[in-house]
Structures are given as structure tokens and as C-alpha cells.
Amino acid sequence: MTERRRPRARNLEIATLVFCTIFVLPRSASAAPEPIFGVTVSIAPGDDGKDVRDRDWVYAQLDLAEHLYAPLGVHVHVAQFRTLDARLARIGDPKERDAFAPLVTPGTIDVFVVRSLRDADVKTLYRMGVTWDSHTTPSRRYIVLSAEAKRSSLAHELGHYLGIQPHSAVKNNLMSYDREDDQVFLDAAQAALVTNAARVFRTSGSLQVFGLTP
């Protein structure tokens, strides 16, 4: 049987709601907004002419990133989708990674989704993703994702993008190579770094504070 509310309790509930609406919400509305990072996603075509990955795959990557970073004050969303030149579908060496630099969109985080991404040093090894500082235009930083990337790969690369550099040896840490998508986490030091980056971004309103994009 559903419990009936007492009139007095109901009146108290209404009074509390009114108080929050008048006094609490305006104060929250005046607080500095949390930074929202727009992401420009460029997808290469496969041999069949279709995108190597569809938009649902991209959104799944972003959803996991949002789940991890939103509690730390950082939000990500798609700013735009673009089609990548087929000549950039397979990335085999650092010079080919540098070819993305002229395509960077100022003010957003650029993510290039390619068919394959070879390691920069070990030619027989393929990577799921990389955060790359252009050798030709050092102020340009961007992310390259392989079509074979895990669902947590974009979140992992965003960690590097936001300044988390060393990889972790702890299984399921987001910055480890040994991770399961539904178990990933950031440790306290990593979370503090991201929170600080968000604070700086919120103050400046520009990605340039990280020395990442023009």
C-alpha cells in the first residue's frame, strides 16, 4: 500500500522547494560555468568508401569520456564531423602524423579517426590511439584514433591531451594499456591534474593555456 503524505509534511516539502528556487538556484546560476570542450571529429573512408567508423562509435567514445571527466569539471561534446582525405586513412610514420597539423580547427580538440595507426618506432606494432604534438607546427596538438580503438581509447588520449603524461602500470587505470572499458578509473593524482586544468581553462576560456592549440 502506498503511504499517504501528511499535509504538514507536504507543506514543508513545498516550502523547501520554494526556498531553493528563490535563494539557491540564482546563486548556482551565477557560478562560473564548467568548461565544455568542443571536439572536431574527422573520419577517414575505408576501402568501400564508407566511414571507417560510424557516428555511434564516436558517441560511445565521447560518452565514456564524459562519464569520467564530468565529475572533475570537464565536459566534451561533438562540435562538428568532417570527412578525412582517403590518403590519410593509414598512418605509418611520424611524418604522416604531422600531415594532420594543417587540418586542426582552432578552439576545439581535433580527433582524426583512421583505418590503421602504426607505432612511430616499432614498425610491426599498431596503436589504438595517440596524442600527437606536430613536429612541423609545435603549437598544434591533436588526437589520432585507429578504427580498432577500444571504447576507452578517446578518454585515454584526452588524459594525455589534458596533461597526464606517464602511463600507469595499474590494471584498469585509464592511463594503463591493460584496461577494460567498463572498469576504467583515474587515480587521485590524475583527477587532481584534470581538475586543475579545468580550473585554468574556466578562468581563461581558452585552450591556449595548455599550450596545445593556437
N, C-alpha and C positions, 0 to 999 in steps of 0.2 A: 504494500500500500504506500502511495506517495505521501510524504509528510507535508501537512499544510503549514504554510508560513504564518507565524503570528503577526498581526497588524503592526505591533510595535517594532518587531524585527524588520519588517518590510519598510517601515518608515525610516528606520536607521540606515538601511541599505540605500534608499533614495537620497537621504541627506548626504551620505558619504559620496555618492556619485556626483551630486551637485557640487560638493566641495572640491572634488578632484577636477571637475570640468572648469570651475572658475579660477582656482588657485594653482593647481598642479600643472595642467596642460599648457597654459601660456608660458610658464617657466621652462618647460621642456622644449617648447617651440622656439624659445629664444636661444637655446643652447647651440653651440657650433655643430653643424651637420657633420656626420661621419663621411669620410671620403669615399666616393664611388669611382672606381677605375673603369673607364670605358675600354673595351677590348676590340681591336680590329682583327677580324679573322679572315685570312686569305687561304683558300683551299685549292690545291693542285688537282688537275684532272688525272684520271687513271688511263690505262690503255683503251678502255671502252668509251672515253670521252666524258664519263660521269665523274663527279667529285669523288676523290679517294675516300672521303668520309662525309656523311650527311650532317645536317644541322642538329639532329637529335643527338648525335655522338658528341658534337661540340657542346651542346647544352648540358649533357650529362657531366662533362668535364668541368664546366663552369659551376654547376650545382654543387659538386663536391667541394670545389674551391670556396664557394660562398659559405657552405656549411662550416668549413674550417676557419675561415678568416673573418666572417661577420662578427663573431663574439669578441674579436680583437679590434674591431673598429674599421675594418677594411671590407669594401663590397666591390664585386665585379659584375659587369653586365656587357652584353654584346653591343658595341657601338655601330658596327657595320660588318657585313660579309662582302668579300671580294673573291674574284676568280684569279687564281695564280697562273702565270705562264707555264705551259707544259714543260718548257725547258728547265724549270726549277723543281720538277716533280721528284727527281732523285738527286740527293745531295751527297757527294762523295768525298769532298775535301774542304779545308778551311776557306779557300778562295770562293768556292760555290756558296758557302755560308755567307760570305761577305756580299754576295750578289743581292741579298735582301735589303741591304742598308738603304739604297735609294727609294725603296718602297715603304719605308717607315712613315707612319702618319703621326705628325706632331700632336702631343697631348693625349695619346692613347697608348695602350700596351699592344704591340703588334704580335700576333701569333700566326705563324705560317705552317700550315698542315701539308706535309709532303708524303710521297709514297714510301720513300726509304731515306734513312739518315745514317750514313756511315760514320764511325768514330774518327776523330781527327788524327789519331796516331796509329791505331791498330786497324789496318785496312780490312781485316776479316771480321771485325766486330761492328754490329749495328746498334744504334742508340734509339731509345723511345722518345727522347726529347733533349733539348739543350737550350740553355740561356746563353746568348752569344753577344759579345761586345765586338762590334765591327772593327776589323783591322784597318779598313780604309777610311772609315768615319768613326773615330773612337767614341764620340758622344752618342752613338746610336746603339741601343741595347734592345734585343728582341728575343722572342722565343720561337724555336722551330720544333714542331711535334711530328713524329712519324705516325702514319696511319695505323701502326701496330702498337701505339701507346696504350698504357693502362688508363683506367678512368681517373686515377690519381696523378697522372703524369703532368697535367697542366698545373695542378695545385703544387706539385713538387717544384716545377720550374718557376712558378710565381714566388715560391720561397726564396729561390736564388735571386730572382728579379728584385725582391724587396730587401736583399742584403744578407740572407742566410747562406753563407758560402760553404762551410765544411759539410761533407756528408756525414750522416750518423751511422754507427755500427749497430744501433739498436733496432731489432726487427719491428716493423710496422711504424717506426717513426717516419713521418712524411718524407724526411730528407735521407732516408735509407734506400738502398737499392732493393732490399729484401722487405717488401711490404704487400699487404693485402688491402684492396681498395676499401673494404667495409670496416677496417680496423685502424686506419692511419690516424696519427695524432702528432701534435707538436709539443715539445717539452717546454718547461717554464722559461728557459733562456731564449729559445726560439720565439715563443709567444711574446716575450717582452720586447724583442727586437722588432717584430712586426708592429706591435702596439706603438712603439716609439716612432717608427716610420710613418704610421698613420697620423700620429700627433703632429709631426713635422709637416706632412702633406696638408693636414687640415689647416695649419697656420698659414702656409704659403700658397696653397691652392695650385701648386704646380709640381709636375713630375720632375722638374729640373733640380729640385732639392736633393734628389738621389744621384744626380749626375748621370742620369740614364738616357734621357731624350732631350732634344733641343727645345 
